[in-house]
Amino acid sequence: MNETAHRFGRAHHLVGIAGTPATPAAPVGVIVLNAGLVQRVGPFRLHVGLTRHLNACGYPTLRFDLSGLGDSGVDGSPRTRQEQVAADVTDAMQLLTSQSRCTRFVLIGLCSGAAHAHAMARTHPQVVGVVFLDGYAYRTPGFWMRHYLRKLVRTSPIRLLKALFNRVRRAGQAHDPVFEVGFPPRAEVAADLKDMLGRGLQLLFVFSGGASGYFNHARQFRECFGALACDPGVAVHYFVAADHTYVLGKDRAALTGIVAAWLRGRFPA
Amino acid sequence: MPRYFGPRRALFGLYQAAAAPRRAVLLCPPLGQEMIRSHRIYRLLAQALAERGHAVLRFDYRGTGDSADAGEGLSWNACLADVREAAAELRSASGLDAVTAFGTRLGANIAMDAVDTAQLVGVVAWDPVLDGGQFLATMDALQAHLLVDTSRFLRPRRDVDPHAEWVGFAPGDRLRAQLGDVRWRPGSALSLLIDSAPREPRAGHAIQQPPPRTLRIERPTSWHDLDAQEDVILAHGVVEAVTAHFQEGRA
């Protein structure tokens, strides 16, 4: 293992672990963002296994805690959360550059981490690739058709009638949020993705079975974003068996394999 | 400061210094998902202790957190050796010889087992595991429920051995066998027992001689609630109780 622990950042307030390969040959460094409130090791230590595997494949990595999460403090400046995240990720890039001489980066984010990675990829010129784990997608007519067909097949008629009754009863009431992370309008996300792809970014979208509340088939990405889904810079993987946080070791290993294979294909070491 | 230390620099730790430290406190984490869930409270405790002039080291056992190795290789004896290494690191960093440990769940059992080898002068224990066999049975049952939990998986995961993992962590055959033999045996080094476990007999009842101090926290901590396995542990009163304990000058 060749990992080093760092306290870094503009206010020396961030904590992260840089991993450098024995023979660095990759053209990009990989930065893994916090998933929700979980510290930098990731849910069930997902980020540790992932970054170490990528190190073994030749990629320098950094897993770190954003301001206020895990072991990181705050810089005390009056910034919005989004500005703070942007400044933190910029600090993280500088650290990984100092450790590995990489100047281009791939961001990996799960859930809120995917939302942060999206925001960074919109504007930051050093981001050349993003792995979105249960990132943005939107319910489509196809989603609803599959959703109700499955219910029809699996549910008894009485339970189905009850569910329909409850749905009608709730129709006039306020809706629960679809996802804990706020989703921007679909047109805005589509415009962002188009711009990213126009700048040559490589994008991997992995949706788990745990995202079934808003994503339930590999083709749904195309239903959401149309021709963008066919762009050579886009790859989509629907990991239906897995849950949202990859609680099972075999699912974490499979996800690691998916990410590593994509990196090797798009950014060969 | 975050650092790697010990043989092969395999152990990750975060040291919080104090200008003229009054006491050196080693924070021994629990294992598995309980470690990830209690990270926040360990950080808050370390900050509170450092602000009151104590030198504090948090660390991860090999095969856990940011430390080296995979979790499958974890063993009880390796955890005891890691406590010894971490105590030595804390002595070296703080300049103090007397080290007191704080441990939660299996972290408390590990700290108590390491009293002699790590030369700890005291242990503060929060919800230690009373019976390792019962703990294994509970974790296996939790895992079995998790695999068929359709609010987590679209379809039950019958392709997975229910005994291979406990909520995201693979203990390995060696650790499983060792945990079966774990019993809570508080020795004279136990200086404070914090009890917030709702489902097991109170730890104080399981021993012949009650420890010097037992603090009962009535609001139970949800260690084994399947729906709370990804929630942060927020045990109100624990940080305050432990900092007060050390402020009173107890080991």
Contacts between the chains, C-beta under 8 A, distances in Angstrom:
chain1	res1	chain2	res2	distance
A	1	B	8	7.8
A	1	B	10	7.3
A	1	B	68	4.6
A	1	B	69	7.9
A	3	B	4	7.0
A	3	B	66	7.4
A	3	B	68	7.7
A	4	B	4	7.1
A	5	B	2	3.7
A	5	B	3	5.6
A	5	B	4	5.8
A	5	B	12	6.3
A	5	B	66	7.2
A	6	B	2	6.7
A	7	B	1	5.9
A	7	B	2	5.9
A	15	B	2	5.3
A	15	B	14	7.5
A	17	B	2	7.9
A	17	B	12	7.6
A	17	B	66	5.3
A	37	B	232	6.4
A	38	B	36	6.7
A	38	B	230	7.9
A	39	B	36	7.1
A	39	B	39	5.1
A	40	B	66	7.5
A	41	B	36	6.9
A	41	B	65	5.6
A	41	B	66	6.2
A	43	B	36	7.7
A	43	B	168	7.3
A	43	B	230	7.0
A	44	B	33	7.1
A	44	B	36	7.5
A	44	B	167	7.9
A	44	B	168	3.2
A	44	B	169	6.8
A	45	B	36	7.7
A	45	B	64	7.6
A	45	B	65	7.4
A	45	B	71	6.9
A	45	B	168	7.6
A	45	B	169	7.6
A	48	B	65	7.6
A	48	B	66	6.7
A	49	B	70	7.5
A	70	B	39	7.1
A	70	B	43	7.8
A	71	B	2	7.0
A	71	B	14	6.1
A	71	B	43	6.3
A	209	B	153	6.2
A	209	B	154	4.1
A	209	B	155	7.8
A	210	B	152	6.9
A	210	B	153	7.8
A	212	B	154	5.7
A	240	B	154	6.2
A	241	B	153	7.2
A	241	B	154	7.5
A	241	B	155	7.3
A	241	B	157	7.2
A	241	B	159	7.9
A	242	B	153	8.0
A	243	B	152	4.6
A	243	B	153	5.5
A	244	B	152	7.8
A	245	B	230	6.3
A	247	B	146	6.7
A	247	B	152	7.0
A	247	B	167	6.7
A	247	B	168	4.7
A	248	B	157	6.7
A	248	B	160	5.9
A	248	B	165	6.8
A	248	B	168	7.7
A	249	B	164	7.5
A	249	B	165	6.0
A	249	B	168	7.8
A	249	B	170	5.4
A	250	B	160	6.7
